[in-house]
């Protein structure tokens, strides 16, 4: 089984964006053979203090609005700004695509988002599996407005015996799969084939 950080379709949402954090849960609660490798695609590796290191000032600035329970206009405006920050040029993204991403994020209550962003996760078993050879592919964009991919690499790579990094420079946004589908899917496919062969 390969755990992918992002959905494989262009309609990826915030809920799916946090799926990389589930790798820490899988390593903590399931047997070692439950996962053969992981792909972190513009990823937050786990919930905890690392968020302050890998999160950009933009995304950290969104947190109060994303979890605001007493102002619907603040919450909605933050979701729209959050969605715009996913792309290099939000005005070039179709209305339908942006509406999908905004709509899915809006389906979460502020309390849901608070729970998603604050639930405790212990990365100890993830790091243990990493030291044992769990393969990891980190794909990130150099112009990501939400996650500092180079810091994710600095934080995670030392723990992993088998880690690959793909840095996307052209249109390297947080929505790196959306804006660089061919390059990203090629790197994921090559990684999956290598992991499957071992």
C-alpha positions in Angstrom: 0.0 0.0 0.0 1.3 3.5 -0.9 -0.2 6.3 1.1 -0.5 9.4 -1.1 -0.7 12.8 0.5 -3.0 14.2 -2.1 -5.9 13.0 -4.1 -5.1 12.1 -7.7 -7.8 14.2 -9.2 -7.8 18.0 -9.7 -10.6 18.4 -7.2 -8.4 17.9 -4.1 -9.7 19.6 -0.9 -8.4 20.7 2.4 -9.7 17.6 4.0 -7.6 15.5 1.6 -4.7 17.8 2.1 -4.2 16.6 5.6 -4.1 13.0 4.6 -0.3 13.0 4.9 -0.7 13.3 8.7 -2.4 9.9 8.7 0.9 8.2 7.9 2.0 8.9 11.5 -1.3 7.2 12.7 -0.8 4.2 10.4 2.7 3.7 11.7 1.5 4.1 15.3 -1.6 1.8 15.2 -1.3 -0.7 12.4 1.2 -3.5 11.7 4.3 -2.6 9.8 3.1 -4.3 6.6 0.1 -2.0 6.4 2.1 0.6 4.5 4.8 0.1 1.9 5.8 3.7 1.4 4.5 7.3 1.7 4.3 10.3 -0.5 4.2 13.8 1.0 2.9 16.1 -1.6 3.2 19.7 -0.3 2.6 18.0 3.0 2.3 18.7 6.7 3.9 15.5 8.0 2.1 15.3 11.3 0.1 17.4 13.8 2.2 19.0 16.4 5.0 21.6 17.0 6.3 20.9 13.5 3.4 22.9 12.2 5.1 26.1 13.4 8.2 25.2 11.6 6.9 24.1 8.2 3.9 26.4 8.0 4.4 29.7 6.2 3.3 32.9 7.8 0.4 32.9 5.3 -1.0 29.6 6.5 -0.3 30.4 10.1 -2.1 33.7 9.6 -5.2 31.8 8.3 -5.5 29.6 11.4 -7.5 32.1 13.6 -10.0 32.7 10.7 -10.3 29.0 9.8 -11.2 28.2 13.4 -13.3 31.3 14.1 -16.7 30.3 15.5 -18.2 33.7 16.1 -18.0 35.4 12.7 -19.3 33.7 9.6 -17.9 36.5 7.3 -14.4 36.0 8.8 -14.6 32.3 8.4 -15.8 32.4 4.8 -13.3 35.1 3.8 -10.5 33.1 5.3 -11.6 30.0 3.4 -11.6 32.0 0.1 -8.2 33.5 0.9 -6.9 30.0 1.8 -8.1 28.6 -1.5 -6.5 31.5 -3.4 -3.2 30.9 -1.7 -3.1 27.3 -3.1 -2.2 28.6 -6.6 0.5 30.6 -8.3 -2.2 32.7 -10.1 -5.6 32.2 -8.6 -7.2 34.3 -11.4 -6.1 31.7 -13.9 -8.0 28.9 -12.1 -11.5 28.2 -13.3 -14.4 29.4 -11.2 -15.7 25.8 -11.0 -12.4 24.4 -9.6 -12.2 27.2 -7.0 -15.8 26.7 -6.1 -15.2 23.0 -5.5 -12.2 23.6 -3.3 -13.9 26.4 -1.3 -17.1 24.5 -1.0 -15.5 21.4 0.4 -13.6 23.5 3.0 -16.7 25.3 3.9 -18.5 22.0 4.7 -16.2 21.7 7.7 -17.3 23.6 10.8 -14.7 25.8 12.5 -14.8 23.3 15.3 -14.0 20.5 12.9 -11.1 22.4 11.6 -9.9 23.1 15.1 -10.0 19.4 15.9 -8.2 18.5 12.7 -5.4 21.0 13.4 -5.0 20.2 17.1 -5.4 16.5 17.7 -2.3 15.0 19.3 -0.1 12.9 17.1 3.1 11.2 18.3 5.6 10.7 15.4 7.8 8.2 17.3 6.5 5.1 15.5 6.7 7.0 12.1 10.3 7.8 12.8 11.0 4.2 13.9 9.5 2.9 10.7 11.5 5.5 8.8 14.7 4.3 10.4 13.8 0.7 9.4 13.5 1.8 5.7 10.0 3.0 5.1 10.3 4.7 1.7 9.3 8.4 1.5 8.9 10.6 -1.4 8.6 14.3 -0.7 7.3 16.5 -3.5 7.0 20.2 -3.0 6.8 23.4 -4.9 9.3 26.2 -4.4 6.6 28.8 -4.5 4.2 27.1 -2.0 2.4 29.8 0.0 1.3 27.3 2.7 4.1 24.8 3.4 7.8 25.3 3.4 8.8 22.2 1.5 12.5 22.7 2.1 11.8 22.7 5.9 9.7 19.5 5.6 12.8 18.0 3.9 15.1 19.3 6.7 12.8 18.0 9.4 11.9 14.6 7.9 14.8 13.4 5.7 17.2 12.8 8.6 14.7 10.2 10.1 14.3 8.3 6.8 16.8 5.7 5.6 15.1 5.8 2.2 13.9 9.3 1.2 13.6 10.9 -2.2 12.9 14.6 -2.8 11.4 16.2 -5.9 11.4 20.0 -5.9 9.1 21.6 -8.5 10.2 25.1 -9.5 8.0 26.0 -12.4 4.5 26.7 -11.0 5.5 25.1 -7.7 2.5 26.1 -5.7 0.8 24.3 -2.8 -1.5 22.9 -5.5 1.6 21.4 -7.1 -0.3 18.4 -8.5 -3.0 20.6 -10.0 -0.4 23.0 -11.6 2.2 20.4 -12.5 0.2 17.2 -13.0 2.6 15.5 -15.5 5.8 16.1 -13.5 4.3 15.2 -10.2 2.6 12.0 -11.4 5.8 10.9 -13.2 7.7 11.2 -9.9 5.0 9.4 -7.9 4.7 6.6 -10.6 8.5 6.1 -10.6 8.5 6.0 -6.8 5.5 3.5 -6.6 7.2 1.3 -9.2 10.5 1.3 -7.2 8.7 0.6 -3.9 6.6 -2.2 -5.5 9.8 -3.8 -6.9 11.3 -4.2 -3.4 
